[in-house]
Amino acid sequence: MKNESPCTTPRRATGDHFEDAARCYLEDRGLRFVQANFLCRHGEIDLVMRHREVLVFVEVRYRRSAAFGGALGSITARKRERIISAAHIWMAAHPWDAARPCRFDIVAFEGDDVEWVPGAFDA
């Protein structure tokens, strides 16, 4: 579990919980953890993983229910652009990984259900 500061909000704690759950879910399916919460001026990448030789940028979403579009529906075109831009920054900072093929996955938690969408969108 991540270190919680006294300033951690309930929303951040919920996000941390589901990012940890997504990491475990993906590791159980053979992906290897690289980094969590890469933050840059373009946005944040929740998880960076490897699936065989593929670099995987993972967006983790949680919604209590499917109301208002649900977890998958909450990822807008603007959000995808920010994730892609952040991935470019990540790869520039990690040139030894920049030549790897990459993909963008989503792990969506909705109520008690989890859905993993490999290759959810393209750069």
N, C-alpha and C positions, 0 to 999 in steps of 0.2 A: 504494500500500500504506500501511496505517496505521503511524504511528510506534510502534515497539515499545519499551517501557520494560524495564529490567532485571528488572522484576517480572512480566513477561508470562509467563503459564503456557502450557504446550503446548496445553491445552484452549482458552484464549482465542485463541492463535495460529491454531488450527484454525477456530474460529468466525469470526475476522477473514477468513481465507482464503475460506471459503464465503460470507460476506456480500459480499466483493468479487466473487466469481464470480457470485453472484445479481444483483448490481448490473449487471455487464457483460451477463449473459444478458437482463435486462429492458431495458436500454438498446438492445441489438441488436433488440429487438422493439418499439421505439418509445416506451418510457417514459422520462421525464426524472427525473433524480436531484434530490431536494430536501434530504434529510438522512439521516445514518446514526446509529445508536445513540442515539436519544433516550431518556434515562433519567429517570424520575421515581419518586416513592414508590410508585406503583401497578405499576410494571414497566418494561419496555424495549420500544421499537419498533426492530426491526433496521434497516429502511429505510423512508423516506417517499419516495414517487415520485409523479409525475403521469402519467396516461394520458389524453391529450387534456385535457378539463376536469375529470376525476375525480381526486381525491386518493386515493392508494393507500398503505395501511399494510401493510407486507410482513413476514411472519414467515419467517425462514430456518431450516431444520432440516437437520441432517446425521446420518445413521446409516450405519455401515459395511455393514449388511445389513438385510434385512427381518425379522430375528429380533426377537421381542418387540414386534411391531407396526410396525416400520419408522419412517421419518421422519414420514410423515403421521399415523400412529397415536400419535405422541408428543405431539401437541397436545391436551391435555385441555380439558375444559370450564372448569376453573379458569384455565388458561393463556389461553384465549380471553377470559375475563372481564378478566384483567389487561391484555391487549393493548387491548381496547375501552376500559377505563378510562384507560390511558395515551394513547390516541388523543384522548379527550375533553380531557385536560390539554394535549396538543399543540395542539389546535384553539383552546383558550382562550388559549394563548400566541401564536397566529398568527391573530388575528381576521379578517384579510383573506382567509384561506383557509377560514374556518369555514363560509361559505355554500356552498362547493363540495360537490357530491355526493362521497361517499367509499365505499370498499370495502376489504375485508380479503383480501389474497392470501397464499398460501403458496408458497414455492419450496423444494422438498424434494430433497435430494441423498441418494441411497441407492446406496452403492458408486460405480459410474461413471455412474449414471443421474441425470437431473434431471427433475423434474416441476413445472410451474408450474400452480397452481390459482387462477385469478382468481375473486374472490368466494367464497372458501372458506367464509366464515361471515359472518353478519350481526350488526349491533349491536343 
